[in-house]
Amino acid sequence: MENLTIIDHPLIQHKLTEMRKKSTSSNHFRTLLKEISLLLAYEITRNLPMTEISIETPMEQFNSPTLDGKKLALISILRAGNGLLDGILDLIPSARVGFVGLYRNEETLEPVEYYSKVPSELSSRVSIVVDPMLATGNSAVHAVDTLVSHGASIENIKFMALVAAPEGVEKLLSKHPKIEIFVAALDEKLNDHAYIVPGLGDAGDRLFGTK
Ligand code: URA
C-alpha cells in the first residue's frame, strides 16, 4: 500500500513478538513499547528538514547540519498513545506535545472525543500522531482531522502505530491519501469486535494493567 511503511527491523520484530505473548507482564509490555517507539521514531524522522549552522569545533569553524524549522509536534491518542509517546520524547525532548482523548462507542465503533489540546502553530510544524493500534482507523481519522482543523497541513502529518489492520490503513488513506503511515506490523484483519488479529489484545489494558 502506498504511503504505508512497515519497519521490519529485526530488533523491532523481536520485541513485538514478546509484546504479543499473552504471558508478557504490563511492566515488560511498557518497557518493550518504549524501546520500539525509539526505533520507530528513528525511522520516521529520517526525512526531517535540515539546515546548516556555523559552529566552532576545537579545531576550526565548520558548517554543520542541524534540524530546521519549528519544533516537532507529537500527538498522542489517549490513552494507549502515551505508551509510544514516552520513547519518542526521550529521543526528541524539545518536541511539543498534544493529546486527543477518544473512547470508542462499542456499538457504532465511532470515536467519541472527551479531551483535546494541541500545540500552537501546527501549520509550520511536522506532526507525528501516535497510537499503538491502527484498528478501524476511526480514531486515527478523528485525530488527524483535529490537527487539520487546527491548521496542520496533511503533508506535514505522519501517523505512527505499532500494529495495523488493513482495514485501518485503508480507512485512514481513503480519508487522507497524502498522510504517511509507519507501523511495525500489518496484521491479518479485524475480528467481529474490531480487535486486530493476531494483534496483541487491548494495548491500553496491557500497558496499564486494567481489564
Ligand atoms: N485497540 C486495541 O488496543 N487493540 C486492538 O486490537 C484494536 C484496538
Residues whose N, C-alpha, C, O or C-beta is under 5 A from the ligand:
A	BS01	URA	M133 A135 A194 Y195 I196 G199 G201 D202 A203 G204
